[in-house]
Amino acid sequence: MKLKNVEIFLQRKYDKSFKFTDNRDKVKPYTKLTKPLKQSKLALITSSGLYKKEEQAFDTEALLGDTTFRIIRKTDDLNTLDIAHTHYDHKFIREDINTVYPMKHLEKLVNENFLGQVADNHYSFCGFILDTENLINETAKGILEELKKDNVDIVLLAPV
């Protein structure tokens, strides 16, 4: 499917002024780690739309997407999580949540002394966000503030 065709579809269905940002020719930002992974604290960010069942679900009816995020604690029971995202098949996540929230694998890396520690807080948002301005200026900045408070060195992005 051509990107231009998708853009036209989204303009007709959601927002007449919607334009994709084409970053394919831009220099990709890169930040070199200041310490080895085995001394670093890692947090996970997933776009799977995970949320705790006792919390408000993401708004899947928002035309331009829900730009809020949820904090998932390392100690949260994974059985208390649900999925609000409606733009992908949940079959494999229901079978093994580690496909989008690989906490079991991260803890294994800590136990093998490959990774220093897993942060206490991790972050979920619901992908399919056409409101990229709020995604960048509110969601990303809000998560970044939380990561700084937790002294996180590195993040693992788990997109869906």
C-alpha positions, 0 to 999 in steps of 0.5 A, a space after each residue: 500500500 502506498 503511503 500517499 493512498 493511506 494519507 488520502 484515506 486518513 484525510 477523508 475519514 479523520 482529518 482533512 489536514 492530516 499529513 504524514 511526516 516522512 523521516 526516511 531521509 533524515 538523520 536518526 537521533 542516536 545517544 550513546 550509552 554512558 555506562 555498560 548495559 549491566 550497570 544500566 536501569 531499563 524501562 519498557 514502553 509499549 504501544 499495545 494499549 495495555 492498562 490495569 483493569 481497575 483504571 480507565 481504558 484508553 479511548 478507542 473511539 477518539 478520532 485522532 487517537 488517545 494520547 494519554 499513557 498508563 504506568 504499569 508497575 513491575 510488581 503489578 500482577 499481569 493478570 490485572 492487565 487488559 488491552 484497549 487497542 483495537 487495531 490489531 489481533 490480540 490472540 498472541 498477546 492473550 496467549 503470552 503477554 511477553 510478546 508486547 510486555 517482555 518483563 519475564 525476558 528482561 528479568 532474565 537479562 538482569 539475572 544473567 548479569 547482562 542488564 543492571 536492573 529493570 525499572 519499577 515503572 513502565 509505560 503503555 500507550 495506545 498506538 494508532 495516534 494520528 495526533 502526532 503533535 500531542 503525542 510528541 509534546 504531551 505523551 512523550 514529554 510526560 513519559 520522559 519526565 517520569 523516566 527522569 524521576 526514576 533515573 532510567 538509563 535506557 528504554 526498550 520500545 515494544 511497538 505493536 
